[in-house]
Amino acid sequence: MAKENISIYTIAKEAGVSPATVSRVVTNNAKVSDEKKKKVQEIIDKYDFQPNALARGLSNTKSRIIGLLVADIRNPFYATMAVECEKTAYEQDYMLLLCNTFRENEIKDLKRMFEQRVDAIIQIGGKVDGVLSDEEYVDYLNRIADSIPILITGKLDGADCCQINIDEGQSMEILMEYLVNNGHQNIALIGGRKDVKSTYDKRLRYKQLLRRHGMPFYEDYIVDSLYNIEGGYEAMNKFLQADLPLPTAIIAINDFTAVGIMQAIKEHGMSIPEDISLASFDNTYIAESSLPRLTSVGYDYQQFGKSLVNTAISMIQKQEVAKIQLIKSELVIRESCKKIN
């Protein structure tokens, strides 16, 4: 391996220890077992590794920077969360370092965050959204977590991190109850993918609520899509072209998807809510600016951001925090749904 490619991470991986352990050996400022110290030192000597000032300072320097990994800041949900997190960080005299993962190489993103000496990492979206956890990613995250706190908004089985999540089941329940109470009996759920935990949880509760109310379940009333406008448009066109019985209401997996669904419905000569009601999740600015304005389930974004950043700071200060916290949802009623007699 080329000498210029050697870092505390490659040494840690070869030695089977955490990057923090390598840093402790380099700085000689914390006790490391003789066995681990010998193994690490042998690899350092093997590659003639010369640690830079950053590596030497990792174990005892606080940067007052919190790293924030988000899936894609162009999505208004992530944009709103990033803004609220940054506001709270500023109030607490911390700076936020933002990185978009784009679901590409999140291990590389974690490494970059660590190299920037962040005091903690918050991850919203990406691999933490998966129903099945990526074993390699969990292993790497745990190596980082040996040194700095990590907080996520999804789940990673086996990961040494805390979670703050939206109560997806509760969000689906309040929306379904609203539609049922307004006379809707045939309700479709369009958008998202079953391998994404938030969608998976919503779909489970959707089916459960249909059974609870004695309403029919049609497999074709659940349609996969990407989480964007194009995905909603394609999914709704696919649904309409299948010549299925038209539901009285559609639940979109998010506001972006709802906009695409609206476009497809209008192109087929129908109106919202006269011919079909439409509701969605997230209650971003898109819900307010759509025509008609969208009924949408939202969250207290300000409180969500405060909870994430304040919990991360508590973890930095080695205070006791809850392993899992849940954020409740609230329904904002607008003009996209109508009552059926």
N, C-alpha and C positions, 0 to 999 in steps of 0.2 A: 504493500500500500504506500502511495506517495506521501512523503512527510507532510506536505502542505494540506493533505486531507485529514490529518490526525487532529482530533479534538477530544475534550474530556468525555464526549458522548461515545466516540468509537472505542476509547479506552475502557469506559464503563461497560460497554456491551461485551467486549472481549474478556473482561475480568469477571463479568457476571455480577456487577455491583451497580449502585445508582450513581448518576453524575455527581450528586452531592458527596458521596464517599470519595470519589476521585478528587473533588475539590478540597476535601478535608486532608487528604494525603498530601496534596500539593502545598497547601497553606500550613499544614502541621499545627492547626489551631483547634482541633477536636480529637477526642480519642477514637481511634479505629483499631479493630483487633489486629494483632500481629500478622495473622494469616492473610486477611484482606489487604493490609498495608503492603505486605511482601508481594502479593500477586499484582497489585496495582503498580507498585514501583518497578517490578520486572517488565511490565508492558511499557511503562514510561521510558525506561532505559532502552528497551528493544527498539522503539521508534525515535529515540532521542527527542522526546516531546518537550517543547519549551512553552509552558503555559503563559498566556497573555495576562494583562492586568485584570481583565474582566473575570477570567477563570479564577484568579487568585482572590478576587474580592467577592465571589458569589456567596460564600458561606457566612459572611459577617456584615454585609452592606445592604441597607434598605434604600431602594430607589424611589419609593412612594409612587410607583407606577403599577397600575393593574392592567394586565393584558385582557383584551376582549376579542374572542374569536366568534364571528357570526358567519352563517352560511352564505348570505348574499345581501348586502346593505341596500340593494335596489328594491327588495321586498319591503313594503312599508311597515310590516310587523317588526322586522329587524332594525329598520331605521329608527322607529319610535323607541324601541328598547335601548338602542345605543345612545340616543339622546338623553333618555332618563338616567341611564347609568352614568353618563358623563356629568350630568348635573350634580348627582349625588357625590361622585368622586371629587368634583371641584369643591363642593361644600366641605368635604372632609380633608381637603388639602392633598388630594391624590390626583394624578394625571391618568387618563385612559389611553391605552395604546390599542388601536383597532386593526384587526386583520380579517379580511374576507377569505373563507376557506374554499368556496365554490365547489365543495365536495371533491377536491382533487387530491392534494397531498397534505392531509392534516397533521401527520407526524412531522413533516417538515415545518409546518406552521407552529406546532408546539415547540419544536427545537429553536426556532427563531425567537419566539417569545422568551424562552428561557435564556437565550444568549443576550437578550436586551435587558436582563436583570430585573424583570418584573417581579413584584412581591407576591403576586397571586395571579391566577388565570381564571377567567369566567368564559365558559363556552356555551353559546346559544345556537342550536341547529347543527347540521352536519352529522357526523358519526354518532353523536349522542342521541340522535333522533331514531336510530334504528331499533326495530323490534329485536333483531339478533345483534349482539355486540361483536365487534371486530376484535378478535383475540390479540392480534398484533398491536392494534391501537391501544387496547386496555393495558397491555404490558408496558408500552412506551409511556403512556400517561402515568402509570404507577411509578415509573422511574423518576419522572419529573416531580410527582407528588411526594416523593421521599424528601424533596428539598423545599418545595413551595406549595401552598394550598391551591387546590383546584376545585372549582364550583361549576356545576353544569345545570342545564334546564331540561335535560332528558334523562336517559338512564344508560349506564354502562355496567353490565354484570361483571363483578369482580374488581371494579375500579375503586381506588382509595380516594373518593371525593364525596362532597356533599351535593345535594340536589334541591333545587327550587323549581317546582313544576306547576303548570296550570292544571287544575282539576278538570281533565277532559270529559270525564263522565258527567260531572255536574253541569258543564257548559252545554253538552248535548241535551241533558235532561230539561234545562230551563227553556231551551228553544223548542224541543218537541212538545213540552207541556203547553207552551204558548200556541203552537199550531193546532194541537188537538183541541184545546179549549175554544179555538176559533172555527171548529167544525171540520178540520182537514182529516181525512181518513186514508188517503193515498198520498204518501210522502216519499219522494226519491232523495237519495243522497249522492251527490255528484262531486267528483274530484278527489285527488289524493291517491296514495298508494298504501296497500296493506302492509308493506314492510316498514312503514314509518309509524313509530309508536303512537303519536298523537292521533293519526288517522285510524289506526287499528283500535285504539281505545274508544274513539267516537263511534266507530262502526259497531263494536260490541254493545255499547249502550243503546244505540239506535235499534238494534234487533231486540234487545231486552225490553225496550219501551213499547215496541210494536206488540210484543206478546202480552205485556201488561195491560194494554188497552184493547186487546182482542182485535187488532188490525192486521190485515194481510201483509205478508212479506213476500216480495218478488225479488229474486236474485238479480234480475236485470235492472232493478231500480238502484243498484249500487254500481257506479261507473268510475273506473280509474282515470286519472289524468295527471299531468304536471300541475304544479302549484302556481300557475301563472295564467294570464288572460288567454293566451293561445290554447293552453290546456283545457280551460273551461269551454272555450268555443268549440274545439274539436270534440270534446266529450259530449256536449249537448247536441251537436249535429249528429253524432253517432247514435245517441239515444233517440232522437226524432226520426232518423232514417230507419231505425229498427221497427217502426210502426207499432210501438208498444202502447198500451192504454195510457193516456196522458194523466200524470198525477195532478192533484190540485195544488200541491206545493212542492218546491224543490229546496233542499238545503245544500248550499255550496260549501266546500271545505274551507274556503277563505274568501276574502273580499276580491282578490285578484281573479280567482276562478269565477266568481259571481259576475264580474264584468263580461267575461267571455260568454258565459251562459246567457246573459241579457242580449248580447249581440246576436247569438244564434236564434233565440226566441223571436226577436224582432224581425230577423230576416225570413222567418217562416210565417210571418204575417200575424203574429200573436202579440198581445200586450201584457205588461206586468203592472198591476196585479189582476187586471180584469179577466184574463184567460188563465193565468197561473201565478201563484204567489212565489216569491223568492226571498230566502233569508241566508245569512252567511255567518262566518266566524271572523273574529279579530277586531272588528269595529275600528278600522283605520280611517284615515281621511278619505279613502276611496268610497267608503260606505256613505259618508256625508255628501260627497260630490256627485254621486251617481244619479241618473234620472230613470226611474224614480229613486229617491234616496232609500238606501238599503236598511232593512231591519237586520241587525247584526249583534252577535254575542261578543262582548268585549271584556277587557280586564282593566284594572286600575294600573295603568302603565307606570305612573309615577311611583306607586307603592311597590310594584314589581321591581323597578330599577333600584329603588332604595333598598329593598330586601336583598337583592343580589350583591350590591356594592357593600352595604353594611355588614352582611354576613362574611363576605370576603375579607373585609378589614378585621373583623373579629377573629377569623381564622389566622390572619397574619399575626395578630397579637396573642395567638395561642389561647384564645378564650373558647369555652365550651359552646358549641352550636348544634342545633338539631340536624340530624343526618338528612332528613327529608322534610321539606316545607311545601305546602300547597297554596296556590293562589286561586281565589274564587273568581267566578265570572259574573257578569251582569248583562241583562238583555236591554238593548236600546231599540225601541220600537219606532219605525218610520213608515214610509208609504208603500213599501214593496209587497206587503201582505194584506190580504183582505179576509173578512169574516164570511164564512159560508153558513147559510141558514140550514 
